[in-house]
């Protein structure tokens, strides 16, 4: 079965992150595992997940953050900057 | 730009005394023209007075598209020291072996004088060029100027950290493979992993040309690639005798200190049992004109060391006892092994668990099995201490063991 388009996966990932903002911190591998579970291994693989994350970060919809480890979040002003 | 406001710094002034270089002297020099460096002096003096740090760790600042290379820093005294309300660090990927032209260094310094505190670490403990202190709005302009000058940001966070190496064949006679070329190759091969953090925690490569391990790869890298040889140590017997004639006590200084106890000296002839050699380089270091590593050179690949932060220090363990590194590096079978290790670690590693800690948790045997490596004698650090080990492949349950 054909893989889903990368932009469709990117939108799904963005929704996962946005809907759980403040409740869950997502690592890249968490997003990958959740995406494969959501769409199935035949439609999503690791490389497609990497491409989707790259798409989201390159256009600024999501950003990498660091709090002990690296996470992927919706852009926001951090508390430490205040 | 002249800086008007000056801070009294009696405690810092103490650290200027003596003939050795002083970081206070450098900050003061920069503070003559740079308000950030000036406020840094004031803040540091206050920290020394109160015995308390005034920094906050930022976590979100960076340049577009990258997840590493910038470490956010803010002060909790931003009203008193407004110029350092933001004081972010930028890591710049250093060239292999830290070779620069003086013009390249001037370019880097000009960029930093224009957009930051003017203070740098050359180099940080990660190996990177470290730019100390800039504001969030200056990150992109610095990045643009750096890339125009042929530089790139290094790693930070849960990614491949900036690969680092010794000067190798560029300046050292002991290099058993081309550390600088391999480091350059690895930096380019793993660009995606370097700039887009996707691991449970950091992943450092360090390349050492010989077992002297001048860059401390075995103690400070998740993947340590250390040059070695698999034939016999090269011996120039005439030069050995010359060392002895000139006062080197070969028995005391070399034979008795050999960890493999594989060297004998009868006053005329040096015998080396190469099969028992631990490749520690001690004899070669004591008599560099007489001894040299063998001619069949390559590297040993070790995995799992780390500095003490979080869970305590670890040394690397042997994964590949000997591998040839010759160009084209792309054809090396090592990359498939590394991808296998990363897949396993990403799948089952805990958050902030280094790969060495992961191996300790799951057990080396299980790790080797999962990444498809056969156990080899060279992987064993010392004889087993636990007698309760069962060899399932030899004895099935209920099977009678014949003596």
HADDOCK unambig.tbl for C-alpha pairs under 7 A between the chains (distance, minus, plus):
assign (segid A and resid 27 and name CA) (segid B and resid 198 and name CA) 6.97 0.50 0.50
assign (segid A and resid 28 and name CA) (segid B and resid 198 and name CA) 5.03 0.50 0.50
assign (segid A and resid 29 and name CA) (segid B and resid 198 and name CA) 6.25 0.50 0.50
assign (segid A and resid 29 and name CA) (segid B and resid 346 and name CA) 6.64 0.50 0.50
assign (segid A and resid 57 and name CA) (segid B and resid 65 and name CA) 5.25 0.50 0.50
assign (segid A and resid 58 and name CA) (segid B and resid 64 and name CA) 6.39 0.50 0.50
assign (segid A and resid 58 and name CA) (segid B and resid 65 and name CA) 4.40 0.50 0.50
assign (segid A and resid 60 and name CA) (segid B and resid 64 and name CA) 6.94 0.50 0.50
assign (segid A and resid 64 and name CA) (segid B and resid 60 and name CA) 6.82 0.50 0.50
assign (segid A and resid 64 and name CA) (segid B and resid 67 and name CA) 4.87 0.50 0.50
assign (segid A and resid 65 and name CA) (segid B and resid 59 and name CA) 5.23 0.50 0.50
assign (segid A and resid 65 and name CA) (segid B and resid 60 and name CA) 4.51 0.50 0.50
assign (segid A and resid 65 and name CA) (segid B and resid 67 and name CA) 6.99 0.50 0.50
assign (segid A and resid 66 and name CA) (segid B and resid 59 and name CA) 4.40 0.50 0.50
assign (segid A and resid 66 and name CA) (segid B and resid 60 and name CA) 6.33 0.50 0.50
assign (segid A and resid 66 and name CA) (segid B and resid 157 and name CA) 6.31 0.50 0.50
assign (segid A and resid 67 and name CA) (segid B and resid 59 and name CA) 5.72 0.50 0.50
assign (segid A and resid 69 and name CA) (segid B and resid 157 and name CA) 5.87 0.50 0.50
assign (segid A and resid 69 and name CA) (segid B and resid 158 and name CA) 5.66 0.50 0.50
assign (segid A and resid 69 and name CA) (segid B and resid 201 and name CA) 6.02 0.50 0.50
assign (segid A and resid 69 and name CA) (segid B and resid 352 and name CA) 5.98 0.50 0.50
assign (segid A and resid 70 and name CA) (segid B and resid 157 and name CA) 5.41 0.50 0.50
assign (segid A and resid 70 and name CA) (segid B and resid 158 and name CA) 5.20 0.50 0.50
assign (segid A and resid 70 and name CA) (segid B and resid 197 and name CA) 6.27 0.50 0.50
assign (segid A and resid 78 and name CA) (segid B and resid 60 and name CA) 6.67 0.50 0.50
assign (segid A and resid 80 and name CA) (segid B and resid 56 and name CA) 6.27 0.50 0.50
assign (segid A and resid 80 and name CA) (segid B and resid 57 and name CA) 6.91 0.50 0.50
assign (segid A and resid 80 and name CA) (segid B and resid 58 and name CA) 5.76 0.50 0.50
assign (segid A and resid 80 and name CA) (segid B and resid 74 and name CA) 6.63 0.50 0.50
assign (segid A and resid 81 and name CA) (segid B and resid 74 and name CA) 6.43 0.50 0.50
